[in-house]
Structures are given as C-alpha cells and as structure tokens.
Amino acid sequence: MNMWFETIIEDEKEILQLQYEQIVFFEFDFGNDGGTTSWPHIQVNTLHKIEDIPEDQREVIEEQFFNTRGGSGAASGCPYHKG
C-alpha cells in the first residue's frame, strides 16, 4: 500500500487530500483438485476531509451515512444495506 498527502487549490481554497493505492490478492478455489488462482484487485482512491467537500455533495453524504433520525442514534452506514 502506498499513501501520500497532496495540497491542491480548488475554488481558490487550499485543500489537503489523501491519495492511496493498494493491491489485494483474492484466492479462488477452482475445480476438485485443490488448486487455487490468485486474482489481483487494485484499489486507488482520493479522500477529502468532509469540510472540504462542496456543501451540496456533503448534504448527500451526511444524509446517507450520518443520518441518525428515526433510529438508535447510530450512523445509518452503507445506503445500500440499510436494515
């Protein structure tokens, strides 16, 4: 895994972002002979602090992941796996 910080200028504002890359190898069992196949899965991403995300996008993120209305007060988690 490699990670690095980068300072960028966006809308005349200085923003610190974290970028990373990592390779994970999944092993799959194929056939009846006990053989496995190693399959690389490459992940690359750029992360910004929540306060540096534009307000309209931040509202969507907060609604999907941090909405505590109508529940136990915990974050709602993944919007696709709400229970």
N, C-alpha and C positions, 0 to 999 in steps of 0.2 A: 504494500500500500504506500502510495506517495501522497503527501498533503502539502499544500502551500497556501500562504496568505497573499492577497494581492489588493492593492489600493487602486480603485478606479474612480473616475469622475462621471457622475450620471446626473443629468439635470442640474449642473453646476454645483453638485454636492459630492463631497469626498466620501466614498463608501468602502469599507473593508469587507472583502469576501473571502470565503474559504473554498478552495477547489481541491478535489481529490480524485484519485484513480486507484482502482484495486482490481485484482483478478482473483476470482474464486474458482476452484475446480470442483465440479459436481461429478460424482462417480455413479454410474448407472450399471446395474447388473443386466446383462443380456444373455439370453439362452439358458440352457440347463447345465453348461459345463463350468459354471462358477466364474466365468470371465467378466471383467468389468471394463468399462470405457470411461475415460476421464474427459470431461467436456468443460472447456473454459467459459466462464461467464465474466465479461468485462463490465465494470461499473465506473462511470465518470460522472461527476456532478459538481455544481457550483451552489454554494449556500450563502444566503444573505441573512443578516440579523433581521428580525421581524420589524423593527422600527425603520429599517431602510427599504422596505417593500412599499410600493405605491399604495395609498390608502384604499383604493377600490379593490385591489388584489388582497390586501391584508384583511379586509372585511370578510371576503370569501373564505380565506384560510381560517380565520378565527371562528367563523360560523361552523365550518366543517370539523375542525379539530379541537376547539376550545369552548364550544357551546355547552354551558352547564345547566341550561333551562330544562325543566321537566324531568330531571333525573336525580341521581345521587349526589350531584355536585362535582363528579369526576369529568374529565375531558371525554368527549364523545369518541375519540380515536379515529380510525380509518372510516371515511364516509361510505365506503362500500361494504363495511362489515358492522353496521350498527345493529345492536341487539335489542 
